[in-house]
Amino acid sequence: MKRKSSYQEDAQDKSPENKRAHHSHRRNREVSTVIVKYLPLNYNFFKVRKLFSGCGDVEHIEVVKSPDENSKIARIEFKSHDDVLSALTKSHKQIGGNEIVVEKLQNSTIWVTNFPPNFEASSLRQLFKEAGGTVLSVRLPSLRFDAHRRFAYVDLVSADEARSVIEKLNGALLGSYKLVVKLSEPSAAEKRSDSTILERRQVTVKNLDHFKVTQEKLTQEFSRFGEIEKVSFPTPRVLENGNEGSQKLNRGFAFIDFVLPECAEAALELDNSKLEGRDMNVILSDRRAYLDRQTVKQLLAQRSHTDHVVSIYPLDDKTPTFQLQNFILERAQVSDEDIKAIYLVADHEGALVLAKDSKIAAKIALAINGSQFRKRVILCGDIKDLKHHTATNDQQKQVQARKSTDAKPSPDNYSNSPHSSGQMTNEDFRRMFLAK
């Protein structure tokens, strides 16, 4: 039976059963992880796995050097709490002349967000290391269903280290980004910040005169439809020079959260009505991730040739669009204005790049086809090529690429590739985009 794509599964993913299953898996990690200290320096992933394989099902292992570099520390995530209890019995065992200590990893996981978009796991490791932390692991979220998520979980070796790092980093500025660094406490998880959108209780009001319209005026105008929970005007980001006077003005929009969804529905009556001399645009709010998925569905369903769209693959589902855009700008020597949008297409392990026109699309494809990005050889094509891309084909191509050369590929390496390989040549791109 053919599997439905994630773009067809939005409704199923929001079901209570799926939410409970996901929540259960997330909570299990908090009670099924141990830290092993004082391992011999020659211990690696394989030796640690062999040592603890009899304790239960091992989900994940990270091994790092201790701060004094005299021993190794391992973080071991098991499938269940019972496995942890078994692993704890190995504490104080003599291994290669060292007496190891096995403890539950508790109150040592940090949640961090609002770091710069170009940050990778290695950047976060370095940041926490400079703050005095011994980093066991950095976990970034999958961007499969939301390409705009930007947070991470960082495991440190002790609760004391975690408290110290939080004091140093929470609220710290990295350029124009103010870090939010907190102890991860799943049992005290806050309500989702986008709950009003998911529950259809929020409306977006556009085309407001931001010099005249206040929260009080909006509250007065919309409260007749029901009880209002909150009215908010998005605050513009401070520019990198930190000058408050250089902030960009709000572009005349606001969000209104109602207590009940039917009140938000009723408030749509004010669409195209006047407030302070302007016609308001009032719509129910949708998550940006949902809107992106609808756009991707439309692009994949198009039958006609779209010569300003370039497909890029293979990409993993943790690839931030910001990093992909920077890669394209640098390799293709195009400007921000030349790229209208980038959409991740996780089902096909790739992305769609909407260029300003067909010439820019051709320039991008010629520049990055065959180059390396995040340790993968990148291929380019049209929408149809991405739809036909599969993980199996990706793995085969990566193996072939590694066998053929140890050097970094360049677009020219692919200019004479046979069409039977399924890989488009530079001449193909010229014909496809420039109709030569």
C-alpha positions in Angstrom: 0.0 0.0 0.0 1.3 3.4 -0.9 2.3 5.5 2.0 0.7 8.9 2.4 3.0 11.9 2.4 3.4 14.1 5.5 1.5 16.8 3.6 -1.5 14.5 3.6 -1.2 13.5 7.2 -1.6 16.9 8.9 -5.0 15.9 10.4 -3.7 12.5 11.6 -0.7 14.1 13.3 -3.0 16.3 15.4 -5.0 13.4 16.8 -5.0 12.9 20.6 -3.5 9.4 20.2 -0.5 10.6 18.2 0.1 13.5 20.6 0.0 11.1 23.6 2.4 8.7 21.9 4.9 11.5 21.1 4.6 12.9 24.6 5.3 9.5 26.1 8.4 9.0 24.0 9.7 12.4 24.9 9.1 11.8 28.6 10.9 8.4 28.5 14.2 10.1 27.6 14.1 12.0 30.8 14.0 8.8 33.0 16.0 6.4 30.7 19.4 8.1 30.4 22.5 7.4 32.5 25.9 9.1 32.6 29.1 7.0 33.0 32.2 8.7 34.4 35.9 7.7 34.6 35.9 5.4 31.6 39.4 4.6 30.3 40.7 6.9 27.5 40.6 4.1 25.0 36.9 3.6 25.4 34.8 4.6 22.3 31.2 4.1 21.2 31.7 0.4 20.4 33.3 -0.5 23.8 30.7 1.4 25.7 27.9 -0.4 23.8 29.5 -3.8 24.5 29.9 -3.0 28.2 26.2 -2.0 28.6 24.6 -4.2 26.0 23.4 -6.7 28.6 21.5 -4.1 30.5 18.8 -3.6 27.9 18.0 -1.9 24.6 20.4 1.0 24.0 18.9 3.8 22.0 21.8 6.2 21.8 25.4 6.7 23.0 27.6 9.8 23.2 31.3 9.6 24.4 33.4 12.7 25.2 36.6 13.4 27.1 36.3 14.5 30.7 37.3 18.2 31.5 40.7 17.1 32.8 41.2 14.8 29.7 42.2 11.9 32.0 39.2 9.8 31.3 36.1 9.5 29.1 32.4 10.2 29.9 29.5 8.5 28.2 25.9 9.4 27.9 23.7 6.3 27.4 20.0 6.5 26.5 18.1 3.3 27.1 14.7 2.3 25.8 13.1 2.0 29.3 13.6 2.9 32.9 14.1 -0.8 33.8 17.2 -0.8 31.6 18.6 2.2 33.6 18.2 0.3 36.9 20.2 -2.6 35.4 22.9 -0.2 34.2 23.3 1.4 37.6 24.5 -2.0 39.0 27.7 -1.5 37.0 28.7 1.5 39.1 32.1 1.1 40.9 33.1 -1.7 38.5 36.8 -1.8 37.7 37.3 -1.2 33.9 40.9 -1.1 32.6 42.2 0.0 36.0 39.5 2.7 36.4 36.6 2.5 38.8 33.6 3.8 36.8 30.6 5.6 38.2 27.2 5.2 36.7 24.4 7.7 37.6 21.1 8.7 36.3 21.3 11.9 34.2 19.0 14.2 36.0 18.5 18.0 36.0 21.3 18.3 33.5 19.4 18.9 30.3 19.2 22.5 29.1 16.6 23.9 26.6 18.0 26.7 24.5 16.3 28.9 21.8 16.6 32.1 19.9 20.2 31.5 18.9 21.3 32.8 15.5 19.7 30.9 12.6 23.2 30.0 11.2 24.1 28.1 14.4 24.7 24.3 14.1 25.2 21.7 16.7 28.9 22.4 16.7 28.3 26.1 17.3 26.1 25.3 20.3 28.8 22.9 21.7 31.4 25.6 21.5 29.1 28.2 23.1 28.3 26.0 26.1 31.9 24.9 26.4 33.1 28.5 26.6 30.4 29.0 29.3 32.1 26.3 31.4 29.9 23.3 30.4 31.0 19.8 29.5 28.7 19.0 26.7 27.6 15.3 26.3 25.1 15.8 23.5 23.3 18.4 21.5 19.9 17.5 20.1 18.3 19.6 17.3 14.6 19.1 16.3 13.5 17.6 13.1 12.2 20.3 10.7 10.0 17.8 8.9 6.7 19.5 9.8 7.9 22.9 10.6 11.0 24.4 8.9 11.1 27.4 11.2 11.7 25.6 14.5 14.9 26.8 16.2 15.7 25.3 19.6 17.9 22.6 21.0 18.5 20.3 24.0 22.0 20.3 25.5 23.0 17.6 28.0 25.7 18.5 30.5 27.5 16.3 33.0 25.9 17.5 36.2 23.1 19.6 37.6 25.6 22.1 39.1 27.1 22.6 35.6 23.7 23.2 34.2 22.8 25.8 36.8 26.1 27.6 36.2 25.7 27.7 32.4 22.1 28.9 32.6 23.2 31.8 34.8 25.9 32.8 32.3 24.0 32.4 29.1 20.3 33.1 29.7 19.6 36.6 28.4 23.0 36.9 26.8 23.1 38.7 23.4 24.6 37.1 20.3 24.4 39.9 17.8 20.8 40.9 17.8 19.6 37.6 19.3 18.8 37.3 23.0 19.4 33.8 24.2 16.7 31.9 26.2 18.4 29.2 28.2 16.4 27.2 30.7 16.5 23.8 32.5 14.5 21.3 30.6 11.5 20.2 32.8 9.0 18.1 30.7 6.8 17.5 33.7 6.3 21.3 34.0 6.0 21.9 30.2 4.3 25.1 29.4 1.2 25.3 27.1 2.2 25.6 23.5 2.7 29.2 22.4 0.7 28.4 19.2 -2.3 26.8 20.9 -4.6 29.7 20.0 -3.8 29.1 16.4 -4.3 25.4 16.5 -7.6 25.9 18.3 -8.7 28.5 15.8 -9.1 31.2 18.4 -6.7 33.8 16.9 -7.4 36.3 14.2 -4.7 38.3 12.3 -5.6 41.9 11.6 -3.7 43.6 8.8 -3.4 47.1 7.2 -3.7 49.0 10.5 -2.4 52.5 10.9 0.3 51.7 13.5 0.6 55.4 14.5 -3.1 55.6 15.4 -4.4 52.1 16.3 -3.6 51.0 19.9 -4.3 47.8 21.8 -7.2 49.6 23.6 -8.8 50.6 20.3 -8.5 47.1 18.9 -9.9 45.6 22.2 -12.8 48.0 22.0 -13.5 47.2 18.4 -13.3 43.4 18.7 -14.6 42.7 22.2 -18.2 42.9 21.0 -17.7 39.4 19.5 -16.7 37.8 22.7 -14.1 37.7 25.5 -10.6 38.6 24.4 -7.6 36.8 26.0 -4.9 39.0 24.5 -4.2 41.6 21.9 -0.6 41.8 20.6 1.4 43.9 18.2 4.6 42.0 17.1 7.7 43.8 18.3 10.3 44.4 15.6 13.7 43.0 16.1 16.5 45.4 17.2 19.0 45.8 14.4 22.5 44.3 15.0 24.0 47.6 16.0 21.6 47.5 19.0 20.4 51.0 18.3 16.8 51.3 19.6 16.1 54.2 17.3 16.9 52.0 14.3 14.1 49.5 14.9 11.8 48.8 11.9 8.2 49.9 12.5 5.5 47.3 12.9 4.0 47.0 9.4 0.4 47.5 10.6 -0.7 44.1 11.8 -1.8 42.6 15.1 -3.0 39.3 16.6 -6.2 39.0 18.7 -6.7 35.9 20.8 -10.2 35.1 21.8 -11.3 32.7 24.6 -13.6 30.8 22.3 -13.1 29.8 18.6 -16.6 30.8 17.7 -15.8 34.4 18.8 -12.8 34.5 16.4 -15.1 33.2 13.6 -17.6 35.9 14.3 -14.9 38.6 14.3 -14.3 37.9 10.6 -17.3 40.1 10.1 -15.0 43.1 10.4 -13.0 42.1 7.4 -12.8 45.2 5.0 -14.3 47.5 7.6 -12.6 50.8 8.4 -10.6 51.6 11.5 -8.9 55.0 11.7 -9.4 55.6 8.0 -8.1 52.2 6.7 -9.8 49.1 5.5 -8.8 46.2 7.9 -8.0 42.8 6.6 -9.2 40.2 9.2 -8.5 36.5 8.8 -8.2 33.4 11.0 -4.5 32.9 11.8 -2.7 29.9 10.4 0.7 28.5 11.4 3.4 29.4 9.0 4.4 25.7 8.8 0.9 24.8 7.7 0.9 27.5 5.1 4.3 26.3 3.8 3.0 22.7 3.5 0.0 23.9 1.5 2.4 25.8 -0.9 4.6 22.7 -1.3 1.5 20.5 -2.0 0.5 22.9 -4.8 4.0 23.0 -6.3 4.3 19.2 -6.3 0.9 18.9 -7.9 1.7 21.2 -10.8 1.7 19.5 -14.2 3.1 22.4 -16.2 6.9 23.2 -16.3 8.0 25.8 -13.7 11.3 27.1 -14.9 12.0 29.4 -11.9 11.9 26.6 -9.4 15.0 24.5 -8.6 14.9 21.3 -6.6 17.8 20.4 -4.4 18.5 17.0 -2.9 19.4 15.0 -0.8 19.0 17.0 2.4 18.4 15.7 6.0 15.3 16.8 7.8 17.3 19.0 10.2 18.6 21.3 7.5 17.6 24.9 8.4 16.4 27.0 5.4 18.6 29.8 6.6 21.8 27.7 6.2 20.7 26.4 2.8 20.0 29.9 1.6 23.4 31.1 2.8 25.0 28.2 1.0 23.2 29.1 -2.3 24.1 32.8 -2.0 27.7 32.0 -1.5 28.1 29.4 -4.2 25.9 31.0 -6.9 26.8 34.6 -6.1 23.2 35.8 -6.2 21.5 38.3 -3.9 18.8 37.8 -1.2 16.3 39.4 -3.6 17.0 36.7 -6.2 15.5 34.0 -4.0 11.8 34.5 -3.3 11.4 31.4 -1.0 12.9 28.1 0.1 10.6 25.2 1.1 11.8 22.0 2.7 10.2 18.9 1.3 11.1 16.3 3.9 9.2 13.4 2.2 11.6 13.6 -0.7 14.7 14.6 1.4 15.1 17.9 -0.4 14.0 21.4 -0.9 12.4 23.7 -3.6 14.0 27.0 -4.3 11.8 29.7 -5.9 14.1 32.0 -7.8 13.2 35.5 -9.1 13.2 34.2 -12.7 14.4 31.4 -14.9 17.9 32.9 -15.4 18.6 33.1 -11.7 17.3 29.5 -11.3 19.7 28.3 -14.0 22.6 30.2 -12.3 21.8 28.5 -8.9 21.5 25.1 -10.4 24.7 25.4 -12.4 26.6 26.7 -9.4 25.6 24.1 -6.7 24.9 20.9 -8.7 27.5 18.4 -7.5 28.9 20.5 -4.7 29.0 19.4 -1.0 26.6 20.7 1.7 26.5 19.2 5.2 28.7 16.2 4.1 26.4 15.3 1.2 26.8 15.7 -2.6 24.0 18.0 -3.7 22.1 17.4 -6.9 19.7 19.8 -8.7 16.8 19.4 -11.0 13.2 20.5 -11.5 10.1 19.6 -9.4 9.6 16.3 -11.2 13.2 15.2 -10.3 12.5 15.8 -6.6 9.2 13.9 -6.7 11.1 10.9 -8.1 13.9 11.1 -5.6 14.0 8.3 -3.0 16.3 7.6 0.0 17.5 4.4 -1.7 18.7 6.3 -4.8 20.3 8.8 -2.5 22.3 6.2 -0.7 23.5 4.6 -3.9 24.6 7.9 -5.3 26.5 8.8 -2.2 28.3 5.5 -2.2 29.2 5.9 -5.9 30.4 9.5 -5.3 32.7 8.3 -2.4 34.1 5.5 -4.6 34.7 7.7 -7.6 36.7 10.4 -5.9 38.0 11.6 -2.6 38.2 15.2 -3.8 35.4 17.7 -3.3 33.2 17.5 -6.4 32.5 20.6 -8.5 29.7 21.3 -11.0 32.2 20.7 -13.8 32.6 17.1 -12.7 29.0 16.4 -13.6 28.9 18.1 -17.0 29.6 14.9 -18.9 27.6 12.5 -16.7 25.5 10.0 -18.6 21.7 10.5 -18.5 21.3 6.9 -17.5 22.5 7.8 -14.1 19.4 9.9 -13.5 21.6 12.9 -12.8 21.0 16.1 -14.8 24.0 17.6 -16.7 24.8 21.3 -16.9 23.6 21.2 -20.5 20.3 19.9 -19.3 20.0 22.9 -16.9 20.7 25.3 -19.7 18.0 23.8 -21.9 15.6 23.5 -19.0 15.9 27.0 -17.7 17.1 29.0 -20.7 15.4 27.1 -23.5 18.6 27.0 -25.5 
